[in-house]
Amino acid sequence: MDIYLFTRLVVCWALFAVLLFPLLLKVTAPYGRHATMKWGPVMNNRAAWVIMEAPALLVFVFVFLTGNGQKNTLNLVFFLAWVVHYTHRSFVYPFRIRNHRRKMPVVVMLMAFFFNLVNGFLNGWYLGNAAAYAFPGWLFDVRFLAGAALFAGGLSLNWWADNRLLKLRKVLQPGEYIIPRGGMYRYVSCPNFLGEIVEWGGFALMTWSPAALSFFVWTVVNLLPRALDHHRWYRRKFADYPSDRKALVPFVL
Ligand SMILES: NC(=O)c1ccc[n+]([C@@H]2O[C@H](COP(=O)([O-])OP(=O)(O)OC[C@H]3O[C@@H](n4cnc5c(N)ncnc54)[C@H](OP(=O)(O)O)[C@@H]3O)[C@@H](O)[C@H]2O)c1
């Protein structure tokens, strides 16, 4: 595939996300606390997480390693950043989820599987084939430095916030929830989603890759509506929910 065809594919993929956005603002994604039986057959939650997230790791690694672009140190840094995130998401995070009785609709798993397949392919192809980082100086470029800092900060926030929730889940009954408190939970209902968005925004900046930019767009399109849904749900469920806490962006949204 040449880079022009690739770029057109990425643009279509990002436009698809933008078109879906109004729909996702209206329809609550039916997994986790919003799970319902209305979306057809359901499956084991843990298995669903592994199956739907693994393509983002496996396809990415395969396409990157078989790509015929130059593999310099920076490409390998980006490769490692992706692999760290997705090894955790596909093979560590699912085994830390405690809510064994939780089910996920098969259709949700299939949609996420497809998304991760395409996303893993596009990002692996770009980093494995386009020698965009061959030019000298990128390591000290402000885009690389700022992007790397955002990626590391976003990943840390995402892991910290997920960890906080998983610890709560450990001591609660299935289906029981409490208000998370402390750290970034003082400011927003979903710091895990905020961290994920910042992380992939940073990745797009540091790789200067159209594929990573499309992934950033998708992450916002997926997680902003989910954060709004969680936030409304918390406010309905807990009369004492902190009124100054926002959904996703401190003091703003
Ligand atoms: N890049 C993307 O497009 C994308 C898309 C989706 C998810 N993700 C990432 O995947 C991870 C998980 O997403 P998610 O939507 O499943 O997150 P979530 O709804 O916040 O749930 C995370 C875990 O914490 C538990 N939990 C949440 N709030 C709780 C509370 N108040 N009390 C007790 N337990 C609570 C949940 O249990 P229950 O299941 O019982 O609610 C679940 O096991 C996040 O890091 C997210 O950023 C990324």
The ligand as an SDF file (V2000), in Angstrom:
LIG
                    3D

 48 52  0  0  0  0  0  0  0  0999 V2000
   -9.4450    3.9960   23.9840 N   0  0  0  0  0  0  0  0  0  0  0  0
  -10.7520    3.7190   24.0200 C   0  0  0  0  0  0  0  0  0  0  0  0
  -11.4730    4.0410   23.0750 O   0  0  0  0  0  0  0  0  0  0  0  0
  -11.3690    3.0270   25.2120 C   0  0  0  0  0  0  0  0  0  0  0  0
  -12.7220    2.6250   25.1600 C   0  0  0  0  0  0  0  0  0  0  0  0
  -13.2690    2.0080   26.2790 C   0  0  0  0  0  0  0  0  0  0  0  0
  -12.5090    1.8050   27.4370 C   0  0  0  0  0  0  0  0  0  0  0  0
  -11.2040    2.1980   27.4520 N   0  0  0  0  0  0  0  0  0  0  0  0
  -10.4050    2.0360   28.6890 C   0  0  0  0  0  0  0  0  0  0  0  0
  -10.7150    0.8150   29.3300 O   0  0  0  0  0  0  0  0  0  0  0  0
  -10.6910    0.9890   30.7580 C   0  0  0  0  0  0  0  0  0  0  0  0
  -12.0100    0.4900   31.3710 C   0  0  0  0  0  0  0  0  0  0  0  0
  -13.0980    1.1880   30.7980 O   0  0  0  0  0  0  0  0  0  0  0  0
  -14.5690    1.0840   31.4260 P   0  0  0  0  0  0  0  0  0  0  0  0
  -15.4320    1.8880   30.5360 O   0  0  0  0  0  0  0  0  0  0  0  0
  -14.9240   -0.3270   31.7130 O   0  0  0  0  0  0  0  0  0  0  0  0
  -14.3280    1.8470   32.8470 O   0  0  0  0  0  0  0  0  0  0  0  0
  -15.3140    2.0220   34.1000 P   0  0  0  0  0  0  0  0  0  0  0  0
  -16.7260    1.9940   33.6670 O   0  0  0  0  0  0  0  0  0  0  0  0
  -14.8120    3.2190   34.8420 O   0  0  0  0  0  0  0  0  0  0  0  0
  -15.0750    0.6910   34.9870 O   0  0  0  0  0  0  0  0  0  0  0  0
  -13.7890    0.2550   35.3370 C   0  0  0  0  0  0  0  0  0  0  0  0
  -13.8850   -0.8180   36.4280 C   0  0  0  0  0  0  0  0  0  0  0  0
  -14.0960   -0.1890   37.7040 O   0  0  0  0  0  0  0  0  0  0  0  0
  -15.3340   -0.6200   38.2900 C   0  0  0  0  0  0  0  0  0  0  0  0
  -15.9570    0.6140   38.8420 N   0  0  0  0  0  0  0  0  0  0  0  0
  -16.1380    1.7750   38.1780 C   0  0  0  0  0  0  0  0  0  0  0  0
  -16.6760    2.7130   38.9940 N   0  0  0  0  0  0  0  0  0  0  0  0
  -16.8540    2.1210   40.1820 C   0  0  0  0  0  0  0  0  0  0  0  0
  -17.3750    2.5810   41.4450 C   0  0  0  0  0  0  0  0  0  0  0  0
  -17.8160    3.8140   41.6070 N   0  0  0  0  0  0  0  0  0  0  0  0
  -17.4290    1.7050   42.4790 N   0  0  0  0  0  0  0  0  0  0  0  0
  -16.9700    0.4390   42.2900 C   0  0  0  0  0  0  0  0  0  0  0  0
  -16.4530   -0.0490   41.1530 N   0  0  0  0  0  0  0  0  0  0  0  0
  -16.3920    0.7840   40.0890 C   0  0  0  0  0  0  0  0  0  0  0  0
  -16.1370   -1.1970   37.1500 C   0  0  0  0  0  0  0  0  0  0  0  0
  -17.0600   -2.1770   37.6320 O   0  0  0  0  0  0  0  0  0  0  0  0
  -18.4140   -2.4740   36.7950 P   0  0  0  0  0  0  0  0  0  0  0  0
  -17.9770   -3.1470   35.5180 O   0  0  0  0  0  0  0  0  0  0  0  0
  -19.1870   -3.3680   37.6930 O   0  0  0  0  0  0  0  0  0  0  0  0
  -19.0910   -1.1580   36.5210 O   0  0  0  0  0  0  0  0  0  0  0  0
  -15.0330   -1.8060   36.2750 C   0  0  0  0  0  0  0  0  0  0  0  0
  -14.6110   -3.0530   36.7860 O   0  0  0  0  0  0  0  0  0  0  0  0
  -10.4410    2.4820   31.0220 C   0  0  0  0  0  0  0  0  0  0  0  0
   -9.0810    2.6580   31.2990 O   0  0  0  0  0  0  0  0  0  0  0  0
  -10.7700    3.1450   29.6940 C   0  0  0  0  0  0  0  0  0  0  0  0
  -10.0040    4.3160   29.5020 O   0  0  0  0  0  0  0  0  0  0  0  0
  -10.6300    2.8020   26.3610 C   0  0  0  0  0  0  0  0  0  0  0  0
  1  2  1  0
  2  3  2  0
  2  4  1  0
  4  5  1  0
  4 48  2  0
  5  6  2  0
  6  7  1  0
  7  8  2  0
  8  9  1  0
  8 48  1  0
  9 10  1  0
  9 46  1  0
 10 11  1  0
 11 12  1  0
 11 44  1  0
 12 13  1  0
 13 14  1  0
 14 15  2  0
 14 16  1  0
 14 17  1  0
 17 18  1  0
 18 19  2  0
 18 20  1  0
 18 21  1  0
 21 22  1  0
 22 23  1  0
 23 24  1  0
 23 42  1  0
 24 25  1  0
 25 26  1  0
 25 36  1  0
 26 27  1  0
 26 35  1  0
 27 28  2  0
 28 29  1  0
 29 30  1  0
 29 35  2  0
 30 31  1  0
 30 32  2  0
 32 33  1  0
 33 34  2  0
 34 35  1  0
 36 37  1  0
 36 42  1  0
 37 38  1  0
 38 39  2  0
 38 40  1  0
 38 41  1  0
 42 43  1  0
 44 45  1  0
 44 46  1  0
 46 47  1  0
M  CHG  2   8   1  16  -1
M  END
$$$$
